[in-house]
Amino acid sequence: MSRMKELSMRAEECRQVHMAACEDWAHGEAVKAWLDDDGNLCVQYEDGSWWHYRETPDGLEWW
């Protein structure tokens, strides 16, 4: 599997978890995914907003 495909699949997994934690998700679909300098997944959404994501012992964290 290509790295881009892996990032895309991981971005969608993160979006699903993030959406489920929000009362009203208004950011749309993931449109871009990349790794930051520390190796954290970053995902940009249709409305232009974006978050960092990482797995922790307590679950998915975003900021």
C-alpha angles and dihedrals in degrees: 000000000000121000091241091053090049091050091048093051092047090048090055091049090052092047091053093052093043092048092050090054093053126078093214120017109201101161099088128210126343109264103174136022131186142152119253123222090275093051096255117144114247121196128192120201135210093266091056097253119126140185141196115237133197137164116245132178086262095051136265116350126195134184 
